[in-house]
Amino acid sequence: MNFDYLIIGAGSAGCVLANRLTENNQNNVAIFEAGKPSDIWKVNMPLAILYTMHDPKYNYKYYSEPEPHLHNRRLFCPRGKMIGGCSAHNGMVFVRGNPNDYQRWASFGLDDWSYEKVLPYFKKIETWSEGENDFRGGKGILPVNQSKNKNPLFKAFIDSAGEAGYKINNDMNGKEQEGFGMYDVTIHKGERASVSKYYLNPAKKRKNLKVFTEAFVERIIFDGKKAIGIEVKIKNKVEKIYANKEVILSGGAINSPQLLMLSGIGPSQHLKDKGIDVVHNLEGVGKNLQDHLELYIQMASKKPVSLYKFWNPIGKAWVGLRWFISKSGPGASNQFESAAFIRSKAGVEYPDIQYHFLPLAVRYDGKLPVKGHGFQAHVGPMRSQSRGYVTLRSSDPKEPPKIQFNYMSHETDWADFRNCIRLTREIFSQPAFEPFADSEISPGKE
């Protein structure tokens, strides 16, 4: 088989590329996704995010190597394995980078990445629920809606921040990011607004697009140093498919470097050690892996206003039934709806701490730390200086790669997280939280 463009990975980037490239009916495009279709209720219901995040049918469920600065714990690294990729299992929070980040990139000589240059594309993406203006789009493909959740805990979080002296911001994706307010979300009419639904599905109607699911790309084929095709396993049969114009690798921060190295692009000694023929020695492949951790401060609630009342078989059945019937109720929300971007201390130029607030005390694995009502604030520094890497475990494409984030390896991370905890406790101690905040569950005052 031959196509003009071969897109490897039907995640957030791949789905957009498939849509844009097939707008020109002269382009013949194929997109390959190792996972399954994602048009299932577990994906479409916003509150059901934990189901696909822990389901190996829809998630690679990677784990880091033992992290040396975290007592050798292996941290969960979820990666979408379905049409839509991580946009089909993420938290549906819609956040642009801070304008100063883009200006910083431009200062490195990347002129096309200045805020002025990227803003038109941000506007082009979205139809914002509050209407088009100088900073927000009103005619884009993706519906982006400002949260309107009426849970009193969200209001208490924002009001307490005002009492602590922080700015209240009605649009953190607008003129400036700093402040406390309600998030924008990629949830529309009670359902997840993934890129697969809004970019790929409309493009599927075009005759010049072929979508392959459960198609695992094992290797990129080269003619010398020119990528000309792929070896892909489709229904347990390995096929060779060729590109007339381009092979586009959009497998994400973990799978893209893995496939490059499996195909002979990467640090030559590492590839030789794994028995892989070197096509091109490129030392940077898999290096400089960056991520930013969060922790959560959990509080018991004096009043029964959290989601705890639904965290039982009858409550979950009611939430599900209401969502299936009317796409409304708690199931129609991600429940990460109030948030903040703040500066950690005087002298910091622009926000370096991010918050997500959740009206439930729950662990990342979906288990409750205690019985009873509670809430929590997720918080962490946004620009950790810790760096890690992705390497191959073996030359077998089915073997998960080695992922080493080196979390907390930079000394500033420890100071930053201590500061995050202190600032969060200060917010929870304000008068607006007095009717709700009881004792601290985790990490606990001790």
Disulfide bonds with the S-S distance in Angstrom:
none
